[in-house]
Amino acid sequence: MIIRDVTAEDRAGWDVLWQGYLAFYESELPKNVSDITFGRFLDPSEPMFCLVAEDEETHELIGLVNCVLHRGTWAIQNFCYLEDLFTSAAARKRGVGRALIEAVYKRADKLGCSRVYWLTHETNYAGRSLYDQVAKNLGFIQYRRP
């Protein structure tokens, strides 16, 4: 597989993965939210980036990771929030998720980020088995205003 930055030409493939990700979390978003989000990945002035995994043989997108860079109160350097990670069902158990996370680590290091972090649902057992190998669960619980 090839891990690379998303391009405008990837929109259709990104949409397939994005809709798969939203379905996994039983969520829906208005089309304009997805349109604006994708556009932000292409705008170098936005503090966001998207990396995709491309199958070397078929050139099909088989995974995505969407990240947001932001300041924090616990460090001078920016943090990298790995907001969304998804691989196609056919690509699972092939190391795609791990490769995407490692690529985020590399990008965050290049950008001088002091932290890479993410959230997942407690029932995401398959994802958590990978995450426990590549990061440390610090035990925090997220609260959100409904």
Buried (B, 14 or more C-beta within 10 A) or exposed (E): BEBEEBEEEBBEBBBBBBBBBBEEEEEEEEEEEBEEBBEBBBEEEEBBBBBBBBBEEEEEBBBBBBBBBEEBEEEEBBBBBBBBBBBBEEBEEBBBBBBBBEBBBEBBEEBEBEEBBBEBEEEBEEBBEBBEEEBEEEEEEEEEEE
